[in-house]
Amino acid sequence: MEVKRRLVRAINRDFEDIEAVFINGARQTGKSTLAESFGKAGFAGQPAGSKVRYINFDDLSQRSAEIAAPGQAFADIEEGLVILDEIQLVPASFLALKQRIDKLRRGKTEVKFLLTGSADIMLIPRLAEALVGRMYVRTLYPFSAAEILNKPGAFVESMFRGAPDTGRQYSKVDINSIIARTSFPKLSLEIKNRGPWFENYLTILFERDIRNFSDIDRLDLFPRLLSILASRTGGLINDANLSGALKLSQPTIKRYRTLLNGVFLTFLLPPWFANLEKRLVKTPKIYFTDTMLLCHLLGMEPQEIEKKQNPLYGFVLENFVAGELTKEISLLDGLKLYFFRTGDRKEVDFIVQDRQGRILAIELKSSASAVAEDFKHLRYLKELVPGSFVRGVLLYRGTQVIGFGKDLYAVPVSALWEM
């Protein structure tokens, strides 16, 4: 089964303006596959079959040659597309790449560079500094529901554009099955027994990527830290608490968390606050980039967690929605994702803000029914910032779009990919 990655369109758009695009993201999200297929299909207005050179620095021989003579791998390129896979493994080549792009610019030669890496560019400051003004950065995530189901996946875009159609019926879906399929490509399409795959994946990540980016003495603590964070998904970060649990200093805990974010195992959701005369929470929340990895760390499949009426199921569902919103927003320009919480615990799960400061507020409910009481915090936020409030949406597990007052709607969670 071939799954079309939605990031391809954004990369083509980027290449209309810039010489290099860096695709980062967790290992096994399909960066290499995307890069290779991108070159074969034609790029930035170039036809299929245009000249493409693919260099994989995960290959020891390629990496050794490039380390010995930085820039040699792409020194003679005069046209077409150059794919530099896992470029974070040859950091000395970043300056050489900058110099090559500048030389090609002077000669007005049309060469594009597609870079991939399994780490956040903030962990590779030399790359960011060397290619400032010459490179755009995109993140490839595990499959979205829209990708795996071949659906539009324009929920956020649609909600900013106009009100949903009240009365519209959506098909009833098995949300746990959808969660299981919105994962790493191999897990979604090939692997049946996920447990051993995840264990091997984490071992390689700790022993290889995290060790590459930082001198860590206690790699053995990362599995424990991940397990603790899994049990606190969707919660506010509390480094003092984590410090006590792991017997590590708070600066060390923060450093370890930064590394987990840097290799895309977890991500932080910042709080939204404006210049309001309110006491607002300013501590970020933590989520897992892949919800099935979260379930693996919790030791249960999504349907098991729900069946046992485990209170963590609501956070599993919240993690899934946070991931789906992040995946859509990563394809759009000028949108940012937040959450909202006051000091007296009035909370809205997600806020999407555009460049003009307009906000789309989203609450999540794990049941199949919606009542007026479910909208109390959305109404509170609307009254707090009436000028910037575009719409308030309660995502729920029902099948119909229902209006609950001006700019307030209950919308089936399947609208995340169906809309």
N, C-alpha and C positions, 0 to 999 in steps of 0.2 A: 504493500500500500504506500503510495507516494503522498506525502503531506506537504502542501504548499506553505512555505514560510512567509508570513506577511511582512517581514522585515525587508524583503528583497525590494519592494517598491520604494521604501524609504531610502535605501542605499542608492538606488538609481537616481532618486531625487537629489541626494547629497552630492553625487558625482557631477551634477550639473554646475556646482558652485565651487568644488574643492578638489584637491589632488589626491587626498588620502582619506580613507574611512577605516576606523578601528572598530572591529566587532569584538566586544568583550562579553563575558558570561561564564557561567559555571562549566566545568568539564562535562562532556557528554550531552550538551544541549544541541549539538549539531552544527557548530561553527564551521568546521572543516568541510562538511558535506555541503553546507550552504555556499561557502566560498567557491568550491569546485563547480557546483552546478551554476552559480552566478556567472562564472567565466564562460562556461559552455553555452549558456543561453543568450549571450550578448549583454553588453553593459553600457550604460550612459549614452544610449543612442547608437552604439556600435552594433553591427549585426552579429548573429551567432557565427562562430568560427573565427572571430577576430583573435589576434595573437594574444596568448595568455601564457605566462610563466608561473608555475606553482612551486613554491619552495617551502618545505615543511621542516621547521627547526626542531620538531620533536624527534626527527631522525638524527642519530648521533653523528653520522658522517657530515651531514649538511651543517649541523650546529658547530662541529669542531672546525670545519673549514671557515665558517663565518666568524667565529671567535678569533681565529688566527689572523684573518684579514677582514676587519669590519667593512661592510659595504660591497665586498667582492661579488656577492650573490646577485646583486642587481646593478652593478656598475655599468654594464654594457647595454642596458635596456633603452631603447629609443622610441618604442611605440607599444600600444596595447595595454594590457592589464597585468600587474604583478601582484601575486597573492603571497604574502609572507605569513605563514601559519605558525602560531605560538611564538610570536616575536618577543615576548617578555623573556624568553630564554637567552636572547642575545642582546642585552641592554647596550653594549658598546656600539651596536649598529645604528642606534637611534640618530646620533649626530650625522653619521654617514648618509642616512636616509634623508635628513633635512637638506644636506648639501646637494644630494642628487636631485631632489625636487626643485631646489633653487636654480640649479644649472639647467634643468629641463624647462623651467619657467622662462629663463632668459632666451632659450632657443625656441620657445613657443611650440614645443613638442607635446603631443597629446598622450601622456602616460598617466595611468591611474594606479594607485597602490591600495590594495585591500589587505588590511592587517587583521589578524585575530590573536586573541590572548585570553587565558583562563584566569585573569585577575583584573580587578578594578584598576583603571588607569592611575588612580591616586596612589596605588602601591608602586607605580613605575614613574616617579616624578621626572626622570630624565626623558622619558618618551613624551610626556605632557609638555615639558618645557621646550624640547627640541622642535616639536611639531605644532606649536601654537600658531594659529592662523593658517595652517596647512592641512589640518585634519579635523574631521567630525568623529564623534564617538557614538556608537549605538550598542545596545545590549540585547543579546539573544537569550531569551528565557526558555525554560521547558515549554512543551506544546501548550497553547491556549485551547480552550474549548472550541473557539471559533475555527482554529486551524484543524484540530482533529476531527471536527464534525463538518468542516467545509461550510461554515456559516458566516454571515456578514461581520459580526463582532464589532458593531459600531454603537454600543450602548451610550457611552459618555458623549460622543459626538452628537448622537441623536437627541439626547436630553438637553444639551446646550442649544441645539437648533430649534427645538419646539416641544410642546407638551405631548406626552404619549397618548395614543388613542384609547380613551376609556371604553371599556367593554370588550376590547380585543382579547381573544382567547389564545392562550399558548398551550402547546401539548404538555401533558404531564410527563416529567422526566425522572429517572432514577439518578438523583444528584450524586449519590455515592459512586455510582458507575462512572459518571462524568469526571469526578475528582480523580478516580483511579487512572483515567486515560489522559488527563492533563498533567503529564509527568515527562521525564526524560524520554527521548525518542526510543531508545532500546527497550525501556520498561513498558512504554505504551504500545509498541508494535511487535516485540519479540519475546522478551523475558517473561516467563510464567512465575518463577519463584523469586520474588523481589528481595527477600531477606538477605541471602548471600550476596546478591549484587550490590545492595546498599552497603553491606559491611566491607566488601572489597573496595567500593568507591570511596568510602570515608578513609580507609587505611591509606590508599594511594594519595588522597588529598592531603592528609596530615603529614605523611612521610615525605612527600615530594613538593607540593605547591607551597604549603605553609612554611616548611623548612627552607624553601628557596627564598622566600620573601622576608624571613625574619629568623634571627638566632634564638630559637626557643629551646629552653632546657627541659620543660615538662610537657612534652607532646602527649603524655599519658593522661593529662588532665582535660584535653579537648573533648573526648567522648563524654566525660562527666559533665562538663560545662554545657555541651549540646543537650544532654538529657534534661538538665535543670531548665534550660531555656525552652525546651519543648513543652515542659509542664507549665510554663508561664507565657505561652504564645498569646499575643494580643494584649499582654500586660505591659505596664510601664517598666522601663529599665530601672533596676535598683542595684547599682554596683556595690553598695555597702552590704546588702543582703547576700549577693553572690560571693563577695569577698569572705564573709563569714562561713558560707557553705563549703567553699573550696580551700579555705585557709591560705588565700593569696591576697596581696595588697590590692587596693582599689585601682591604682595605675596599671598594675599587671592585668587585672580583669578587663579593664577598658582596652588595653592593647590586644588581648586575646579576642575580645568581641570585634574589634576593628578588623582583625585578620579573618574572622568568620564572615564578616560582611564583604571583605575584600576578595574572597574566593567565591562569593555569591551563594553561600549556604544560607545566610540570613540577610534580612534588610531591616532598616529602621524606618518607621513612619513618624515624621515630625508632627508636633502639635500645630494647629492653626490658631493664630491669634492676631488681632488687629489692635488698633489704638482705642481700646474699649475700657470703660471704667468698671472692669470686672476682674476678679481674681481667676486667672486661667492657668491650667496645668501647662508647664513648659518642658516636660520630660517626654522623650520619644517612646513609642511602643516598638516591640520587636515581633517580627514574623519570619517564617521560613519561605525561601524562594520556591521550594517544591513541597506541596502539601502531603504527597505520599512519603517523602522523607520524614516529615513531621510525624506521620502515622507510624512509620517504622520505629522512630525513636520512642513513641508512646507504646509500642509493642502490640498494636491492634490495627486492623483494617478499618476504614471509615464506617462501614456498616456494623461492625462489631461494637465500635464506640457508641454509635447511636442506639443499637439494640439494647445495650446494657444501661441505657439512660445515663451514661457518664456525663457529668457536667462539662467535660472537656470537649464534647461534640460541638457545642456552640462555637468554641474557639477554632476547631478544625474547619468548620464552615466559614468562619470569619477569615481565617488564613487563606482559604481558597478564593474568596471574593477579593481580598486584598491583592492576591496574585493576579487575578483576572483583570482588575482595574489597572494594576501596574503594567501589565502586558499591553493593554490597549493604549494607555497614556504614553508608553515608550515609543509608539509609532506616530504620535501627534506632536506638534510643536507648541510650546507655550503653556502647557498644562502641568500642574503639580498636585500631588496627592497628600492629604493631611488627615488628622482626626481632630476632634474638638472636645474639650472637657473643661468644665469649670471647677473651682475649688470645692463647690458643694455637690459635685458628681452629676451635673447635667452633662450628658455626653451624646455626641453624634459620631457614629463609627467611622465614616469617611467623608471628607470634603475634597472636591476637585475645584481648583481655582484656575481661571484663565488669566491671560496677560492684562486684561482690563480690570481684574480684581473681582469679577463675577464668580459666584460659587454655586456649585451643585452639591447638595447635602444628601448623604445616603446612609440610611439605617438598615440593619439586617435583622431578620427574624427567622428562626429555624422551623417555625410551624407553618401550616397550610392555611391559616386564617389571619385576618388583619382587623383590628378594631381601632376606634378613634384614639384610645389611650396610647397606642403604639406611636403616635405622632407628636406626643407632648414635647419632646426635645427638639424635633424638627420645627415645631411651631415657635418654641422659645428662641431658637436661632434666627428664624425668619423675623421675629419681632425685634431681635437685637440688631440685625443688619439688613433692614428692609430694602435698602438701595442696591445691595449687591447680591441678594438672594434670588437666584434664578428659578430653582425648583428643589423640592424635597421629595425624596423617593424612599419608600420602605420596600426593600427587596424581601419577598417572602416565598414560601413553597407552594403557593396556590397557582392557579392557571389563568386568572383574569386580571386585567388592568382596571383598578377602581379608583375613582377620585374621592379624596377626603377633604375637600375644600380647595380654595384657590392655590394653585402651584404645589399641591400636595397629592401624592399618588402612591398607591400600593401596586407594585409591579412584580410579576413572577421573576424569580432569580434566573430563569432560562433566558430572559431578555438580555442578559450579559453577552450571549453569543447569537441569539436569534434576531436581535434588533439591528 
